[in-house]
Amino acid sequence: MAKHNHPSRGAAKKLHGAVSIHGVDACNLLRILREQNVKSHQELQQLSGLSSARLSEALALLQAKHLIEPLSQRNKTDGGFLHPRVNANYGCVIGVDIGGTNLRIALADTNGTIRGKWSATTKGSASAGMVVAQISKGVDHLLRETATSRSSLRAIAAGAPGVTDRDAGIVFATSYLKGWKNVPLAQLLNSKLRVPAIVENDVKLAAIGENWAGAARGVRNFVFLAIGTGIAAGIFVNGQLVHGADWVAGEVGYMIVPGTPTVPAGEGMPGALESMIGGEGLKQQWLRAQGNKRSNGTTDLSATGIFYHALAGDRLAKNILEDSARILAHAIYNISTVLNCSLFVLGGGVGMSGPLLAATQKALEPYTQPSRANLITSALGQDAQLIGAIRLALDKAESEIDLKLSRAK
């Protein structure tokens, strides 16, 4: 697995009372085996910092706990080095992406390989209790479909489209799910499924997914910019996911840049940036540009439809595309200037539009100081949130394993 910010690394060292040195060694070693493709005994020693004797003891503990595959086959090309591998069958985790209209769930093994997916609509079941009941139903389906026992569930992670306190497991509010205010989602999931649970904002989850297995794999400083109906960002700085003092870091839809309104957004209203280049804002621009007159059935175009009309030569659509690209370029330049991030990954239904990417790259060309932002589209597409949820669930499961191993004698 690629390196990633772990939500509770060091938990083993913070335990009160006696802590097994062998257990701590095993915790660190398991993490290395998950994240690195180790090719030799020497490399494993260098990465772990363990002596040969302590390395052998840690490997023995991991094998005894069935966390790595049996060390029965020697690799003759490396002087008899036993290539330890994480036991993918040790258990499974659940990743959940809660959307305004759809719910998606994936079951993965402890190596992160997806074994099954399930989806349902959230229309008519937007209350927290009903969504949790749907999640439970989806988990039951996946366990049956994959012939997996419930006792093998190690953790669940869920993403919600709203301001989310990951530490407390609370979704403060979301405009996409009616009635959600200060919802203790992690506690609800834990009570329903009897498994360790963790929650996160959905765009931040997408950033985790891209950093783990997508376009920003291994990149320590980048911004995932989701542009759909609204606009938000998941920000990595020095390999750490940024949340902010009030968990609202990344709410860039409220940025004010040239070309956006300067009046502060009212409660429940779109921010200045998303009011112009979010999906709904683009549609409103299109309607105003046409004077609300139907023209060959193009009045009801989607945001991406407007962009492709621009490529086809429609003058009004081209103006909207160029204006949107210029506004987006200003926002990206300002963020880059503050964070000095090397990469921007565009996601979301609007953000992944080819015409918007090309036009924004062109609009960014003059802005080379203090550095030029590299702009690409998501490699994971609509699965970014779900894959990020799986990664976060693996991290949660790993933190639980750390606690168990650290007590092992």
N, C-alpha and C positions, 0 to 999 in steps of 0.2 A: 504494500500500500504506500501511496505517496505520503510525504510528511504533511501533517495537518494539526492545527490547533486542537489539543485535547482538552475537553471541558474540566477534567478533574485529575490531570497528571500530578503526581506527587502525593496522591491521596494515601498511598501506602506508608509514606514517610511521616504523615501527620497523625497516624493512629496513636492512641494513648496505650501505655503499657508496653510489654515486650513485643518487639517486631523481629521476625526471623530475617537474618541477613540473606539466607538462601532464598526466602520468599521474595525479598526485594530484588535480588538478582534475577529471579525468574520473571518477575513483572517486567523489568527492563528488557530482558532478553526476548520475551514474548512480543513486546512492542517492536523491537528491531526486526524480528522475523516477519511480522505483519507488514512492515513498511519498507523493508530492504530486500533486494534479491542477492542474498549472501552466497558467494561462490567458493569460499574457502574457510578453513578453520582459522587461519591467520586474520582474515577480514572480520570474522565473527568476534574474535578476541579484541581486535582494534575497536570495533564499533561498541562493544559492550564494556570494554575496559576491565574485563575479568581475567584472572589468572586461569591457566589451563585447568587446574583442579576445581576452582569455583565455577567455571563454565560447565564442566562435566556434571557438577552437583545440580546446577540450575536446570540443565537439560534433563537430568534424571527426574527432577521434581515436575517439570512440565509434562514429561511422558507419563509419570505416575498419575497425574491429574487429567490425563487424556486430552491435554491442550495442544499437543503436537503428535504427528503420526509416529508410529513405532519406529525406532531407529534400528532397523534390521538389515538394511541394504547399504553396503559400503561402496563408495565411489572410488574405484582404483586410480582414476586420473588425478586424484588429489591426495595421494598418500593415505588412503583409507578414511578420508573425511566423511563423516556422517552428515548428510545434507538434511537438517531438520526442517520440517514444513508444518505450518499451522494446520491443525486438524479441522477441516471444514465441516466435519460432521459433529463437532462438539455441541453445536446448538444452532439456533437461527435467530434472526432479528426481523422486526417489522418496521417499514418506513411508510409514512402516511402523508399525503399531500391533500389538505383540505382547501378546496376552491370555493368560489362564490356560487358555482352551479354544479361542480363535480367533485367527487371524492375518489381518490386513487390510493391504492394500497399495494405494497410489494413485500414479498417474503424473500429473504436472502440468507445464505449460510454465513458462517463466521469468517469466511474469506471475502464476503461481499458479493458473491455471485447470486444474481436474482434467480429464484426457483419458480416463482409464480407471481402473477399480478391479478388484481381485482378492481373494478370501478363501479360507481353508482352515482346517481344524481343527488344533489343536496337540495333540489327544489322541493319545497313543501316540508322539509325536515331541517330547517336552519337552526333550531335551538341546540344548545350545547349537548343536552341530554340525548336528543335524537341522533345527533351526529356521532356521539360516542357509541350509541347502540348500533349504528350502521357500521362503525369501525369494528366493533366486536363481531358482527355478522360476517364482515369481510375477512377477518382473521380466521374465524371458524372455517369459512369456505376454503381459504388457502391451506390451512392445516390438513383438511381432508384431501384436497386436490393433490398435495405434495406428499401425502402419507407421513406427515410430521406430527410427532406427539406434542401436546401442549406443554408438557414438562420441559421440552427442549427450548422453549422461548426464553431468550436471555434479556431482551430489552425492546422497547418500542419508542420511536421518535416521530413526532408529528409537526407539520408546518401549518401555520395559520396566516391568512392574509390580513394582518393587523399588527399593532404595536404589542410586542410580546416580551415579557420578563422571563428569560430562560432560567435564571437562578431560582426564582420562585415558582416557575411553571405556570404562569398566569398570562392569559391573553387579555390585555387591558380593554381594547376596543377594536372593532373592525367594521367598516362601512359595507363590507360585502356579505356579512352574515348578520341578519337582523336579530337583535336581542342579546348579542354577545357583548358583555361588559364585565370586566374583572372576572373572567371565567377561569377557574383553577383547573385547566385542562390536563396538566400532568397528573394531578391527584385523581381526577375523574377516570383517566385511562388506567392508572395504577389500581384503583379500586375495582374497576370493571374486569380487567384482564389479569390482575395479580402478577404483574411483571414490572420491573423498573421502567419508568417513563420519563421522557424529556421532550420539551416543546421549543419551537423556534419560529421566528418570522419566516414566511415562505421565500422571500427574496434573499434573505441571508442564507437560507438552506440551499438555494440555487447557487450562490457563490461558493458554498462548501462543496457542492457537487462538481462545479467546474474546476475547483482547485484540486479535487481528489482524482477525477477521472475525465476532465473535459479540456476546454481550450486554455485554462489557466493552470494546468497540472504542474504542481511544484513551484508556481510563481508566488513570491512572497509579498509583492506589492501590486495589487490590481483592484479594479472596481468592476463588479458585475452590475450592469445597468439594465433593469427590466423596464421595457416600455410596452404597455398594453393599454387598457382603459386608463390606468394611472401610471405613475412613474416612481420607482424607488431603486435603491442601490444596496448591494452587499459589498462591504469594503474590507479588504485585507491590507494591513500595514505590518511590515516585518513579520509576516507569517501568522499574524493574529487577526481574528475576525473582530471588527470594531462594533460595539453596541452603544456606547455613549452613556452619560450619567442617567438619563431617563429612558434608555432603550430605544431612542428614536433616531440614532445615527443612521444616515442613509436615506432619510425622507427628502430626497432631492427634488421631488415633484413640487416642493414649495419654494425652490430657488427663484430669485428674480434676476433675470439677465436681459440684455437689450432685446426688445421685441416682445417681451411678456408684460402683463399688467403689473402696475406698481402698487395697487391697492391690496392690503393684506386679505388673504382668503378668510371667509367666514367659516364658522364651525360646520363641518360636514360638506364643505364646498371644496372643489379641486384646487390645488395650489397653482401658482402663477405659471410654472413651467408646464405642468401636465394639462392646464387649461388650453394651452396652445398646441402642444405636440403629443399629448396623450391621444388614445384612439378616439374618444368622444370629442375632444377639442379639434382634431383634424376634420372630423365629419362636419362640425359646426362651421369651420372655416370654409369648407367646400360648399355648404348650403348658402353661406353669406356671399361667396364669390359668384354663385350662379343666380343670386337674387331670388332664391327659392323657386326658380322656374325649372321645370323638368326638361331635360334635354337628352333625348334618345335613351331614356331610362337610367340615366347616370346620377340622378339626384341622390339616390340611396346607396352610393358607393361606400365600401368600408375604407378604412385608412390605407390599407395596403392596395386596395383597388385604385384609390386616387393616385398613389405613387406610380402604378403601372400605366395609368392613363397619361401620366407625365412622360413616360418613356415612349408612349405611342404618339406624342406630339401635341397633346392637349395643353394649350397655353395656360389656362387657369390652374390646371393640376400641376404644371411645371412650376408656376409661381409658388404654390403651396409647398411643393417638395423643396425648392431652394430656400424658402423662408424657414421651413422646419429644420433643414439641415444646418442652416446658419445659427439658429437658436440653440440647437443641440450641440453644435461645435463650441459655442460660447460657454455652455454649461460644462462640457467636458474639459475645456481649457482651464476654466476656473478651478474645477475639482483637482485637476492634475497639478496646477500651480500650488495648491495648498498641500496636497498629499505627496507630490513627487512620485506618483505611481507610474509603473512602466507599461501598463496594459489596461485597456477598457474592453470588456466583453459585453456585447449587446445581446439581450434576450427579450423574450416576450413576443407576442404576435406582431406588434408594430416594429419593435427593435430589430427583429431578424429579417426585415425587408431588405432585399438586395439593393434596390434603388436608393433607399435611405442611407445605407452603409456607404455606398459609392459617393453620394452627394455630400455626406458629412465628412468623409475622408478628404474630399476636395476642399471643403470649407475650412478644414483644419490645416491645410498646407502652409498658409502664411504664419501660423503660430508655432514657431520652432524654439522660442525662448520662454522659460529657461530650458525646456526639453519638449520634444514632440511626443504626443501620446500615440501609442500603437492601438489601432481600433480594429477589432474583429467581431464576428458573430459567434454565438454560443455553439459549442460542439455537441451539446446534449439536448438542445431544443426544449420541448415541453417536458422532458424527463429530468431536467436539471434539479428541480425541487425534490422529486422522488428519490433520485440518487443521493442528493445531499442528506435526505432524511435517513437513508440506509447508513450512510457514513456516520451520522450523528448517533444513530442507534448502536452501531458497532463501538463507538467511543464510550457510550453509556455502559454497554455490556463489558467493555474492557475495564472500566473503572470498578465494576462489581467484581471482576476477576482479580484485579489488583488487591482488593480488600481481602479476598479469600486466600490468595497466595501469600500475602504479607503475614498472615497468621500461621502459615504452614511451617511445621518444624521438620 
